[in-house]
């Protein structure tokens, strides 16, 4: 089967969307299918290492114009789709799987109609929560009209074009009417990850020691790590604030791994809280190095309330790194309090729990032991098999609807 994965966000970005697409691509290729990733990026902005990494996969660049908004300037758009559809036609796709609602979703819809290819769509983003981070001033005063525009221009069109809409958990169902999506044609499929990649054997102690030295962290220091996109919706400033009250002056560090539009303002936050020597910002790192950062850390942190599944949480746990994350319905079956980590509700609660895990090494050992065991159900193989069955079902439904 020839499969097209359409996304506005891909490597070198670090996000749950990128992880999901990468895992699906590799899983499908391993089963003998031919997979193509259609995305849009500025090749001139990539480093040589990033270009080489992209070349390892069948990535097709559908060129567009960068958005003029700072928060989404890495994404592209276009008003002309003819050339893009001709490019898609070269790959004789059996099915189109859309992982976005913007530019590449428009290309996918046009290609699906023009080339008679069935289309499925995965909703990754909680748009009712996410818009305030993309358009903070506008959303503050015009949230309902802005969400309506989002629905009419982006969400409804891709949902109507799809045979099946995929969502990662039950929590999202309650929001589907807001997005103009049909609740009767959804499939709930949690995203899988490549568990093998995060095993400790791939991060030997010598490499961990070398990384800590590079970051200026001593061997016996306690490390809290946030790994992901540095953007407003992730509430990383809450992590910095809580770290300040909990561990300022202690033998502990907060490491923020990843790039994004909020990186510079977060650095300013660390200076304002007078903990800049204990808060380390790595910026963008190679995707291949991410497991090493999990293994270097004692606790994974995340304060986001906009997750639809929390793939970085699962990555951390599969690395044996317990998680301390914002309480949210979406992770009820992922993070289990006092088993593989802890949830918190607000900065004050986070302060208490950061202090607790820092001061109780035996508790940390127990959490580490349980973390890996708790992620076995999220294997890449289970995820790929489930998606493949859905592809076959979608193709059958599509063909029957045309007869």
DRENMARKE-534168 format. One record per residue (C-alpha): x, y, z; residue number from 1. Coordinates in nm, 3 decimals. Layout:
N
{px:X; py:Y; pz:Z; num:NUM}
...
This chain:
403
{px:0.000; py:0.000; pz:0.000; num:1}
{px:0.119; py:0.354; pz:-0.079; num:2}
{px:0.037; py:0.585; pz:0.211; num:3}
{px:0.063; py:0.964; pz:0.232; num:4}
{px:0.102; py:1.131; pz:0.571; num:5}
{px:0.021; py:1.504; pz:0.547; num:6}
{px:0.145; py:1.740; pz:0.818; num:7}
{px:0.229; py:2.108; pz:0.868; num:8}
{px:0.472; py:2.018; pz:1.146; num:9}
{px:0.764; py:1.784; pz:1.108; num:10}
{px:1.129; py:1.739; pz:1.199; num:11}
{px:1.333; py:1.919; pz:1.329; num:12}
{px:1.039; py:2.032; pz:1.544; num:13}
{px:0.995; py:1.835; pz:1.867; num:14}
{px:0.630; py:1.763; pz:1.947; num:15}
{px:0.378; py:1.488; pz:2.000; num:16}
{px:0.257; py:1.532; pz:1.642; num:17}
{px:0.606; py:1.477; pz:1.503; num:18}
{px:0.656; py:1.173; pz:1.727; num:19}
{px:0.325; py:1.023; pz:1.618; num:20}
{px:0.401; py:1.069; pz:1.248; num:21}
{px:0.752; py:0.932; pz:1.281; num:22}
{px:0.634; py:0.622; pz:1.469; num:23}
{px:0.360; py:0.554; pz:1.216; num:24}
{px:0.596; py:0.603; pz:0.921; num:25}
{px:0.852; py:0.362; pz:1.063; num:26}
{px:0.589; py:0.108; pz:1.165; num:27}
{px:0.425; py:0.103; pz:0.823; num:28}
{px:0.757; py:0.081; pz:0.640; num:29}
{px:0.860; py:-0.213; pz:0.864; num:30}
{px:0.547; py:-0.398; pz:0.747; num:31}
{px:0.644; py:-0.351; pz:0.383; num:32}
{px:0.423; py:-0.054; pz:0.294; num:33}
{px:0.555; py:0.254; pz:0.117; num:34}
{px:0.505; py:0.572; pz:0.318; num:35}
{px:0.551; py:0.936; pz:0.215; num:36}
{px:0.550; py:1.239; pz:0.445; num:37}
{px:0.410; py:1.551; pz:0.276; num:38}
{px:0.501; py:1.868; pz:0.463; num:39}
{px:0.622; py:2.223; pz:0.404; num:40}
{px:0.948; py:2.367; pz:0.529; num:41}
{px:1.219; py:2.617; pz:0.443; num:42}
{px:1.520; py:2.409; pz:0.346; num:43}
{px:1.755; py:2.706; pz:0.387; num:44}
{px:1.673; py:2.723; pz:0.759; num:45}
{px:1.789; py:2.366; pz:0.823; num:46}
{px:2.136; py:2.265; pz:0.941; num:47}
{px:2.330; py:2.006; pz:0.745; num:48}
{px:2.258; py:1.744; pz:1.013; num:49}
{px:1.885; py:1.821; pz:0.993; num:50}
{px:1.891; py:1.789; pz:0.616; num:51}
{px:2.062; py:1.451; pz:0.644; num:52}
{px:1.807; py:1.331; pz:0.899; num:53}
{px:1.518; py:1.430; pz:0.671; num:54}
{px:1.677; py:1.246; pz:0.379; num:55}
{px:1.651; py:0.919; pz:0.575; num:56}
{px:1.275; py:0.923; pz:0.514; num:57}
{px:1.059; py:0.987; pz:0.207; num:58}
{px:0.977; py:1.350; pz:0.286; num:59}
{px:0.816; py:1.560; pz:0.013; num:60}
{px:0.838; py:1.938; pz:0.054; num:61}
{px:0.518; py:2.111; pz:-0.063; num:62}
{px:0.644; py:2.467; pz:-0.066; num:63}
{px:0.440; py:2.756; pz:0.071; num:64}
{px:0.466; py:3.102; pz:0.225; num:65}
{px:0.540; py:3.144; pz:0.599; num:66}
{px:0.253; py:3.279; pz:0.809; num:67}
{px:0.311; py:3.642; pz:0.919; num:68}
{px:0.230; py:3.564; pz:1.285; num:69}
{px:0.526; py:3.512; pz:1.520; num:70}
{px:0.369; py:3.220; pz:1.707; num:71}
{px:0.319; py:3.015; pz:1.388; num:72}
{px:0.583; py:3.160; pz:1.154; num:73}
{px:0.733; py:2.813; pz:1.104; num:74}
{px:0.411; py:2.704; pz:0.931; num:75}
{px:0.330; py:2.779; pz:0.567; num:76}
{px:0.024; py:2.854; pz:0.352; num:77}
{px:-0.069; py:2.901; pz:-0.011; num:78}
{px:-0.371; py:3.001; pz:-0.219; num:79}
{px:-0.267; py:2.786; pz:-0.513; num:80}
{px:-0.295; py:2.409; pz:-0.495; num:81}
{px:-0.267; py:2.289; pz:-0.853; num:82}
{px:0.109; py:2.232; pz:-0.846; num:83}
{px:0.087; py:2.061; pz:-0.506; num:84}
{px:-0.182; py:1.819; pz:-0.628; num:85}
{px:0.032; py:1.731; pz:-0.931; num:86}
{px:0.319; py:1.653; pz:-0.694; num:87}
{px:0.096; py:1.427; pz:-0.483; num:88}
{px:-0.023; py:1.246; pz:-0.797; num:89}
{px:0.332; py:1.120; pz:-0.863; num:90}
{px:0.316; py:0.881; pz:-0.569; num:91}
{px:0.002; py:0.680; pz:-0.662; num:92}
{px:-0.134; py:0.689; pz:-0.309; num:93}
{px:-0.388; py:0.434; pz:-0.189; num:94}
{px:-0.484; py:0.643; pz:0.111; num:95}
{px:-0.419; py:0.990; pz:0.253; num:96}
{px:-0.377; py:1.034; pz:0.628; num:97}
{px:-0.398; py:1.400; pz:0.735; num:98}
{px:-0.237; py:1.503; pz:1.067; num:99}
{px:-0.312; py:1.876; pz:1.049; num:100}
{px:-0.594; py:2.122; pz:0.980; num:101}
{px:-0.401; py:2.391; pz:0.793; num:102}
{px:-0.208; py:2.419; pz:0.465; num:103}
{px:-0.130; py:2.052; pz:0.411; num:104}
{px:-0.487; py:1.957; pz:0.499; num:105}
{px:-0.606; py:2.183; pz:0.215; num:106}
{px:-0.360; py:2.014; pz:-0.021; num:107}
{px:-0.483; py:1.674; pz:0.099; num:108}
{px:-0.851; py:1.763; pz:0.046; num:109}
{px:-0.781; py:1.885; pz:-0.309; num:110}
{px:-0.573; py:1.576; pz:-0.388; num:111}
{px:-0.835; py:1.341; pz:-0.243; num:112}
{px:-1.111; py:1.490; pz:-0.462; num:113}
{px:-0.902; py:1.529; pz:-0.778; num:114}
{px:-0.730; py:1.189; pz:-0.760; num:115}
{px:-1.013; py:0.989; pz:-0.596; num:116}
{px:-0.809; py:0.882; pz:-0.294; num:117}
{px:-0.980; py:0.803; pz:0.039; num:118}
{px:-0.877; py:1.031; pz:0.326; num:119}
{px:-0.861; py:0.985; pz:0.703; num:120}
{px:-0.779; py:1.255; pz:0.955; num:121}
{px:-0.621; py:1.260; pz:1.301; num:122}
{px:-0.711; py:1.546; pz:1.534; num:123}
{px:-0.404; py:1.616; pz:1.748; num:124}
{px:-0.489; py:1.959; pz:1.888; num:125}
{px:-0.738; py:2.084; pz:2.148; num:126}
{px:-0.829; py:2.393; pz:1.948; num:127}
{px:-1.062; py:2.547; pz:2.206; num:128}
{px:-0.760; py:2.571; pz:2.438; num:129}
{px:-0.489; py:2.629; pz:2.179; num:130}
{px:-0.621; py:2.940; pz:2.005; num:131}
{px:-0.538; py:3.170; pz:2.297; num:132}
{px:-0.170; py:3.087; pz:2.252; num:133}
{px:-0.169; py:3.146; pz:1.876; num:134}
{px:-0.376; py:3.467; pz:1.890; num:135}
{px:-0.355; py:3.578; pz:2.257; num:136}
{px:-0.502; py:3.928; pz:2.221; num:137}
{px:-0.771; py:3.839; pz:1.967; num:138}
{px:-0.878; py:3.527; pz:2.154; num:139}
{px:-0.909; py:3.714; pz:2.484; num:140}
{px:-1.189; py:3.931; pz:2.346; num:141}
{px:-1.325; py:3.727; pz:2.055; num:142}
{px:-1.284; py:3.361; pz:2.152; num:143}
{px:-1.621; py:3.240; pz:2.020; num:144}
{px:-1.594; py:3.415; pz:1.680; num:145}
{px:-1.234; py:3.300; pz:1.646; num:146}
{px:-1.325; py:2.938; pz:1.726; num:147}
{px:-1.614; py:2.965; pz:1.477; num:148}
{px:-1.373; py:3.082; pz:1.206; num:149}
{px:-1.132; py:2.800; pz:1.294; num:150}
{px:-1.420; py:2.555; pz:1.262; num:151}
{px:-1.553; py:2.688; pz:0.932; num:152}
{px:-1.219; py:2.747; pz:0.760; num:153}
{px:-1.018; py:2.449; pz:0.881; num:154}
{px:-1.184; py:2.189; pz:1.105; num:155}
{px:-1.514; py:2.128; pz:0.923; num:156}
{px:-1.360; py:2.100; pz:0.575; num:157}
{px:-1.107; py:1.833; pz:0.671; num:158}
{px:-1.359; py:1.640; pz:0.878; num:159}
{px:-1.616; py:1.642; pz:0.597; num:160}
{px:-1.354; py:1.520; pz:0.353; num:161}
{px:-1.247; py:1.230; pz:0.575; num:162}
{px:-1.392; py:0.881; pz:0.581; num:163}
{px:-1.295; py:0.849; pz:0.948; num:164}
{px:-1.166; py:1.100; pz:1.205; num:165}
{px:-0.914; py:0.962; pz:1.455; num:166}
{px:-0.889; py:1.101; pz:1.809; num:167}
{px:-0.638; py:0.986; pz:2.074; num:168}
{px:-0.874; py:0.956; pz:2.373; num:169}
{px:-1.233; py:0.989; pz:2.497; num:170}
{px:-1.175; py:1.337; pz:2.640; num:171}
{px:-1.176; py:1.488; pz:2.291; num:172}
{px:-1.528; py:1.358; pz:2.211; num:173}
{px:-1.697; py:1.632; pz:2.414; num:174}
{px:-1.531; py:1.899; pz:2.197; num:175}
{px:-1.617; py:1.753; pz:1.856; num:176}
{px:-1.948; py:1.945; pz:1.816; num:177}
{px:-1.754; py:2.268; pz:1.874; num:178}
{px:-1.529; py:2.173; pz:1.583; num:179}
{px:-1.812; py:2.071; pz:1.348; num:180}
{px:-1.693; py:1.711; pz:1.349; num:181}
{px:-1.928; py:1.412; pz:1.323; num:182}
{px:-1.913; py:1.205; pz:1.644; num:183}
{px:-2.056; py:0.907; pz:1.453; num:184}
{px:-1.749; py:0.859; pz:1.236; num:185}
{px:-1.467; py:0.871; pz:1.486; num:186}
{px:-1.211; py:0.611; pz:1.594; num:187}
{px:-1.026; py:0.637; pz:1.927; num:188}
{px:-0.665; py:0.526; pz:1.876; num:189}
{px:-0.393; py:0.622; pz:2.129; num:190}
{px:-0.063; py:0.699; pz:1.957; num:191}
{px:0.218; py:0.451; pz:2.008; num:192}
{px:0.590; py:0.508; pz:2.040; num:193}
{px:0.904; py:0.309; pz:1.967; num:194}
{px:0.961; py:0.175; pz:2.318; num:195}
{px:1.289; py:0.005; pz:2.222; num:196}
{px:1.445; py:0.341; pz:2.135; num:197}
{px:1.414; py:0.464; pz:2.494; num:198}
{px:1.577; py:0.170; pz:2.670; num:199}
{px:1.862; py:0.256; pz:2.903; num:200}
{px:2.110; py:0.037; pz:2.714; num:201}
{px:2.119; py:0.301; pz:2.438; num:202}
{px:2.227; py:0.569; pz:2.685; num:203}
{px:2.538; py:0.433; pz:2.859; num:204}
{px:2.652; py:0.599; pz:3.180; num:205}
{px:2.954; py:0.748; pz:3.003; num:206}
{px:2.729; py:0.937; pz:2.761; num:207}
{px:2.505; py:1.057; pz:3.043; num:208}
{px:2.809; py:1.181; pz:3.235; num:209}
{px:2.939; py:1.354; pz:2.922; num:210}
{px:2.604; py:1.528; pz:2.864; num:211}
{px:2.581; py:1.644; pz:3.225; num:212}
{px:2.932; py:1.784; pz:3.205; num:213}
{px:2.845; py:1.963; pz:2.881; num:214}
{px:2.544; py:2.125; pz:3.051; num:215}
{px:2.743; py:2.211; pz:3.365; num:216}
{px:2.553; py:1.966; pz:3.588; num:217}
{px:2.744; py:1.768; pz:3.851; num:218}
{px:2.700; py:1.389; pz:3.882; num:219}
{px:2.496; py:1.391; pz:4.203; num:220}
{px:2.266; py:1.684; pz:4.113; num:221}
{px:1.892; py:1.622; pz:4.085; num:222}
{px:1.759; py:1.704; pz:3.738; num:223}
{px:1.403; py:1.801; pz:3.649; num:224}
{px:1.350; py:1.812; pz:3.271; num:225}
{px:1.087; py:1.952; pz:3.039; num:226}
{px:1.122; py:1.810; pz:2.687; num:227}
{px:0.912; py:1.950; pz:2.405; num:228}
{px:0.811; py:2.268; pz:2.227; num:229}
{px:0.889; py:2.594; pz:2.406; num:230}
{px:0.559; py:2.773; pz:2.356; num:231}
{px:0.303; py:2.952; pz:2.572; num:232}
{px:0.046; py:2.672; pz:2.585; num:233}
{px:0.299; py:2.445; pz:2.761; num:234}
{px:0.301; py:2.674; pz:3.069; num:235}
{px:0.677; py:2.630; pz:3.116; num:236}
{px:0.689; py:2.955; pz:3.315; num:237}
{px:0.492; py:2.771; pz:3.587; num:238}
{px:0.769; py:2.512; pz:3.604; num:239}
{px:1.030; py:2.784; pz:3.648; num:240}
{px:0.823; py:2.957; pz:3.917; num:241}
{px:0.766; py:2.635; pz:4.112; num:242}
{px:1.130; py:2.533; pz:4.080; num:243}
{px:1.232; py:2.871; pz:4.225; num:244}
{px:1.020; py:2.828; pz:4.538; num:245}
{px:1.099; py:2.459; pz:4.579; num:246}
{px:1.469; py:2.425; pz:4.505; num:247}
{px:1.643; py:2.759; pz:4.469; num:248}
{px:1.997; py:2.715; pz:4.604; num:249}
{px:1.968; py:2.334; pz:4.625; num:250}
{px:2.176; py:2.085; pz:4.428; num:251}
{px:1.910; py:2.068; pz:4.156; num:252}
{px:1.857; py:2.186; pz:3.801; num:253}
{px:1.565; py:2.245; pz:3.567; num:254}
{px:1.654; py:2.164; pz:3.207; num:255}
{px:1.426; py:2.291; pz:2.929; num:256}
{px:1.490; py:2.084; pz:2.617; num:257}
{px:1.356; py:2.212; pz:2.285; num:258}
{px:1.308; py:2.527; pz:2.082; num:259}
{px:1.005; py:2.741; pz:2.010; num:260}
{px:0.860; py:3.092; pz:2.006; num:261}
{px:0.865; py:3.135; pz:2.386; num:262}
{px:1.228; py:3.042; pz:2.441; num:263}
{px:1.366; py:3.394; pz:2.487; num:264}
{px:1.085; py:3.505; pz:2.719; num:265}
{px:1.140; py:3.192; pz:2.930; num:266}
{px:1.506; py:3.280; pz:2.967; num:267}
{px:1.396; py:3.621; pz:3.090; num:268}
{px:1.162; py:3.449; pz:3.339; num:269}
{px:1.457; py:3.251; pz:3.479; num:270}
{px:1.653; py:3.575; pz:3.524; num:271}
{px:1.358; py:3.746; pz:3.693; num:272}
{px:1.324; py:3.457; pz:3.938; num:273}
{px:1.703; py:3.471; pz:4.000; num:274}
{px:1.752; py:3.102; pz:3.919; num:275}
{px:1.917; py:3.139; pz:3.578; num:276}
{px:2.221; py:2.942; pz:3.700; num:277}
{px:1.996; py:2.648; pz:3.788; num:278}
{px:1.771; py:2.663; pz:3.479; num:279}
{px:1.934; py:2.539; pz:3.159; num:280}
{px:1.792; py:2.592; pz:2.810; num:281}
{px:1.931; py:2.357; pz:2.546; num:282}
{px:1.739; py:2.498; pz:2.248; num:283}
{px:1.659; py:2.265; pz:1.960; num:284}
{px:1.839; py:1.930; pz:1.980; num:285}
{px:1.860; py:1.643; pz:1.730; num:286}
{px:1.564; py:1.404; pz:1.751; num:287}
{px:1.806; py:1.114; pz:1.785; num:288}
{px:1.948; py:1.260; pz:2.109; num:289}
{px:1.618; py:1.291; pz:2.296; num:290}
{px:1.639; py:0.954; pz:2.482; num:291}
{px:1.970; py:1.059; pz:2.634; num:292}
{px:1.806; py:1.367; pz:2.789; num:293}
{px:1.536; py:1.153; pz:2.948; num:294}
{px:1.797; py:0.917; pz:3.092; num:295}
{px:2.002; py:1.208; pz:3.221; num:296}
{px:1.701; py:1.332; pz:3.420; num:297}
{px:1.550; py:1.222; pz:3.750; num:298}
{px:1.200; py:1.358; pz:3.686; num:299}
{px:1.013; py:1.465; pz:3.372; num:300}
{px:0.799; py:1.780; pz:3.414; num:301}
{px:0.508; py:1.920; pz:3.217; num:302}
{px:0.252; py:2.185; pz:3.312; num:303}
{px:0.052; py:2.188; pz:2.988; num:304}
{px:-0.329; py:2.177; pz:2.988; num:305}
{px:-0.359; py:2.151; pz:2.610; num:306}
{px:-0.234; py:1.795; pz:2.554; num:307}
{px:-0.451; py:1.549; pz:2.363; num:308}
{px:-0.244; py:1.252; pz:2.474; num:309}
{px:0.096; py:1.351; pz:2.611; num:310}
{px:0.343; py:1.146; pz:2.407; num:311}
{px:0.643; py:1.295; pz:2.583; num:312}
{px:0.498; py:1.159; pz:2.908; num:313}
{px:0.502; py:0.809; pz:2.761; num:314}
{px:0.853; py:0.862; pz:2.623; num:315}
{px:0.975; py:0.963; pz:2.969; num:316}
{px:0.813; py:0.664; pz:3.139; num:317}
{px:0.948; py:0.420; pz:2.882; num:318}
{px:1.294; py:0.561; pz:2.958; num:319}
{px:1.243; py:0.480; pz:3.325; num:320}
{px:1.202; py:0.848; pz:3.414; num:321}
{px:0.898; py:0.916; pz:3.636; num:322}
{px:0.670; py:1.206; pz:3.545; num:323}
{px:0.542; py:1.500; pz:3.749; num:324}
{px:0.275; py:1.665; pz:3.535; num:325}
{px:-0.030; py:1.888; pz:3.541; num:326}
{px:-0.347; py:1.698; pz:3.638; num:327}
{px:-0.566; py:1.646; pz:3.333; num:328}
{px:-0.835; py:1.402; pz:3.222; num:329}
{px:-0.629; py:1.317; pz:2.915; num:330}
{px:-0.359; py:1.141; pz:3.121; num:331}
{px:-0.576; py:0.959; pz:3.373; num:332}
{px:-0.454; py:0.619; pz:3.251; num:333}
{px:-0.100; py:0.733; pz:3.169; num:334}
{px:0.031; py:0.887; pz:3.493; num:335}
{px:-0.075; py:0.696; pz:3.803; num:336}
{px:-0.007; py:0.881; pz:4.128; num:337}
{px:0.255; py:0.717; pz:4.352; num:338}
{px:0.304; py:0.440; pz:4.094; num:339}
{px:0.491; py:0.583; pz:3.794; num:340}
{px:0.484; py:0.951; pz:3.887; num:341}
{px:0.261; py:1.224; pz:4.028; num:342}
{px:0.011; py:1.476; pz:3.899; num:343}
{px:-0.019; py:1.827; pz:4.040; num:344}
{px:-0.284; py:2.096; pz:4.024; num:345}
{px:-0.137; py:2.445; pz:4.020; num:346}
{px:0.199; py:2.594; pz:4.116; num:347}
{px:0.165; py:2.550; pz:4.493; num:348}
{px:0.094; py:2.178; pz:4.455; num:349}
{px:0.386; py:2.145; pz:4.215; num:350}
{px:0.621; py:2.312; pz:4.466; num:351}
{px:0.528; py:2.057; pz:4.734; num:352}
{px:0.570; py:1.760; pz:4.503; num:353}
{px:0.902; py:1.880; pz:4.360; num:354}
{px:1.033; py:1.905; pz:4.714; num:355}
{px:0.895; py:1.562; pz:4.800; num:356}
{px:1.058; py:1.373; pz:4.511; num:357}
{px:1.383; py:1.563; pz:4.566; num:358}
{px:1.395; py:1.467; pz:4.935; num:359}
{px:1.280; py:1.103; pz:4.900; num:360}
{px:1.523; py:0.896; pz:4.690; num:361}
{px:1.363; py:0.564; pz:4.787; num:362}
{px:1.027; py:0.684; pz:4.654; num:363}
{px:1.200; py:0.786; pz:4.331; num:364}
{px:1.348; py:0.436; pz:4.288; num:365}
{px:1.000; py:0.282; pz:4.321; num:366}
{px:0.857; py:0.518; pz:4.060; num:367}
{px:1.143; py:0.442; pz:3.820; num:368}
{px:1.086; py:0.068; pz:3.851; num:369}
{px:0.718; py:0.100; pz:3.765; num:370}
{px:0.757; py:0.357; pz:3.488; num:371}
{px:0.879; py:0.121; pz:3.215; num:372}
{px:0.623; py:-0.148; pz:3.297; num:373}
{px:0.338; py:0.103; pz:3.262; num:374}
{px:0.414; py:0.184; pz:2.896; num:375}
{px:0.406; py:-0.159; pz:2.729; num:376}
{px:0.057; py:-0.101; pz:2.590; num:377}
{px:0.183; py:0.196; pz:2.389; num:378}
{px:0.415; py:0.004; pz:2.156; num:379}
{px:0.465; py:0.122; pz:1.800; num:380}
{px:0.364; py:-0.220; pz:1.670; num:381}
{px:0.021; py:-0.216; pz:1.839; num:382}
{px:-0.040; py:0.139; pz:1.713; num:383}
{px:0.062; py:0.059; pz:1.354; num:384}
{px:-0.151; py:-0.255; pz:1.333; num:385}
{px:-0.455; py:-0.063; pz:1.457; num:386}
{px:-0.405; py:0.220; pz:1.207; num:387}
{px:-0.351; py:-0.024; pz:0.921; num:388}
{px:-0.683; py:-0.197; pz:0.995; num:389}
{px:-0.849; py:0.144; pz:0.991; num:390}
{px:-0.692; py:0.223; pz:0.650; num:391}
{px:-0.838; py:-0.095; pz:0.501; num:392}
{px:-1.177; py:-0.021; pz:0.654; num:393}
{px:-1.167; py:0.335; pz:0.516; num:394}
{px:-1.074; py:0.223; pz:0.166; num:395}
{px:-1.363; py:-0.026; pz:0.168; num:396}
{px:-1.610; py:0.237; pz:0.291; num:397}
{px:-1.487; py:0.488; pz:0.034; num:398}
{px:-1.519; py:0.243; pz:-0.254; num:399}
{px:-1.866; py:0.137; pz:-0.145; num:400}
{px:-1.981; py:0.500; pz:-0.128; num:401}
{px:-1.876; py:0.553; pz:-0.490; num:402}
{px:-2.053; py:0.246; pz:-0.627; num:403}
